[in-house]
Amino acid sequence: MTTAPAIELKGISKSFGPVHANKDISIRVMPGTIHGIIGENGAGKSTLMSILYGFYKADAGEIFISGQKTAIPDSQAAIAAGIGMVFQHFKLVENFTVLENVVLGAEDSGLLRPSLARARRELKALADEYELNVDPDAVVEDIGVGMQQRVEILKALYRRADILILDEPTGVLTPAEADHLFRILENLKREGKTIILITHKLREIMDATDTVSVMRRGEMTATVKTSETSPQKLAELMVGRKVLLQVEKAPAQVGKVILDVKNLNVTDEKGVHRVKEVNFNVRAGEILGIAGVSGNGQSELLEVLGGYEKGTGTITVNGQTIDLTGAKSDGRSRRERGIAHVPEDRQREGLIMDYHAWENVAFGYHHDPKYQRGMFMDNAAIKADTLEKMERFDVRPPDPRLAAKSFSGGNQQKIVLAREIERNPDLLLIGQPTRGVDIGAIEFIHQQIVALRDQGKAILLVSVELEEILALSDRIAVMFDGRIMGERLPQDTNEQELGMMMAGMNKGEAA
Amino acid sequence: MDLSTILQVLDSTVRLATPLLLACLAGLFSERAGIFDIGLEGKMLAAAFLSAAVAYTSGSAWVGLGAGIFASLLLSGIHGLASITFRGNQLISGVAINFLAAGLTVVVAQSWFGQGGRTPQLAGSARFEPITLPFADALREVPVLGPIYYELISGHTALVYIALLFVPLTWWVLYRTRFGLRLRAVGENPAAVDTAGISVVWLRYMAVLICGVLCGIAGAYLATALQASFVKDMSAGRGYIALAALIFAKWRPWYALYACLLFGFLQAFALRPDVIQTVFGFKVNAQLLDVLPYILTVIILAGFVGKAVPPRAGGQPYVKER
């Protein structure tokens, strides 16, 4: 006798206006397995899971839970059907305690005390069973993201979830935390829980899942046993063509020091000391990669260099000191010194989402004489210039009149890159170059960064993706808690060592 | 300055703090749920008018109170519709309610009673009378404690005691009940509430309606207990002062009581320039004293009194996203 699938979706379709997010999707997830769903951004993974969790209503299709046809009109129905979801952006009340977050929505009665007492007992049992240790009285905003994620898992288990959906769970975790998460998932699987893991990281799929389904442009292109496939095959299925997973680059031709940072300190407006006594340099023709879990001072470092955060210390570019606090500590002065900046959060700092592509391309460089006609802006010239840049950077569609928000993540990033790189800077600051970018576009962006390096430019790369750091950098510095833990050459190190350094442990120098 | 003068000032502090307290707690419920409510003022004013008008017509202050709450609930419903269902701008909706109330009350009062936009004087059972607490008369002669009990604690209208009871009640609801937990959560992160399978819309409507009830009591108190009729613009900015007190109290019920007592004290002080003269030995312009609560409001709103962190989802309509 065959067991019924824990979840079976039949013919699920969903459109948002003209966009067909899910097209006739069918999938079977067997109980007690870890089932991966992989696909590029915008492939429809999140939409599909939102339908399963009752956030959206499918236009067509049926959902079967353990063989029973089940209607899931809202999240309440999903919870009742034993489905729990850990969202990419946690749905926690930050100033509540862990206990209050777990209990919220699953209270036993109108009064809180009995519910909280029962939850406290159950959390202890769950912690012992699954390595899910969290202090129940800690306030959520005071605990790390790894802990917060455990709270989300506990919330689902407290609601008696048998099926757990995790959406991009490792994006914010250190490698060690990610390993712990996968141990938890193994424990859950052993207890007979079913887990759906949504990710764009091929390695996680290969390491953790039993079965994997690939989505592309709203369609389910394949479901295969993980043991019978390879990262190359999966990448091909995702993109629809062969993809280079490795960045090809020649050895660096290193020149003189372009950027020199000495004793840099940054304290933010809340009085938190974000960057502590940081020293490093970047030479012409090389890429310095800064690795680290987000929130360890890399953002502030970029902001100071980019001219919109104040700091103390000495920074020289091409031998000239730059102003860190005074009138010349702004973006325009930085650009005049030959510094270009592709910020980490392109949607907040790199672009104005409601403005046209051509307006976005002019920002920061709007005083360029080429863009002026008398006392007015020469909009026609800007548009023509934008069109050229869009074509050179393969922005799709190449239409300067479209609003920035109507481009995909990868194309938005290409617009920012085109604006900054085409200015021929001596130093490029680039943060999270491929966050939220499709595999195809990642390839292109990496090639552009390497090409710029080969022209003899200095590049400071900040990324939380260790694979990206390892693939692109000529030297790697690791930041933890505002300090540089050490520098390594990519050929002399590996993910394990860098992961330890990212967690604040430094084997090499501790002895 | 003798004990009886101090007691008189404190006694009027309590009377003047009551409408502020009710409005402040009203705002607390609404804002804790993430709905900013600048329309406390308008709701109070509408409630003041309708309670006075109905109390005069029916001869019962309690019926008037019911009518006041009804008027306030109606405006709350509009605010809820605009800001929850239609996801409009909460400030604009609140301001609109204030304008609506300021204009409508006078126009309706004029056509109803023809007395220049006010209601007739209330007398007898059409007005809330002071209640003498048990033994107040008997204990009056006991030194110090007797006058405190008689003057300060006893001798207020029922609405004053109701307002004071709402402080522990609010605290209990907010921190000891399921409803309170969900209410606080929806003002901080509605997505967390939504994914937990609870209706954000229902919770926010409940909060807005509780806000309406409390504003209704506050307005009725103004016209049928503190004063004996409705007059144009009688809320006199109390809704805004209550909002300042709410920020001062950092959205917590007991602190709301203290903040409102402080504002009430300043208002009471302004009524007694003679006290200033005897205590400090110089004469202060009465208008200057009147301005004190408003100056304090400005100081609080300018952020001089520590950092107040409002509920994080405050003022933002909830739009479901993946």
Interface residues (C-beta under 8 A of the other chain):
Chain A: S46 T47 S50 Y53 F55 Y56 D74 S75 Q76 A78 I79 M85 F87 K91 L92 V93 E94 N95 F96 E100 N101 V103 L104 G105 A106 E107 S109 G110 L111 L112 R113 S115 K155
Chain B: Y175 R176 T177 R178 F179 G180 L181 R182 R184 A185 E188 N189 A191 A192 V193 D194 T195 A196 G197 I198 R312 K320 R322
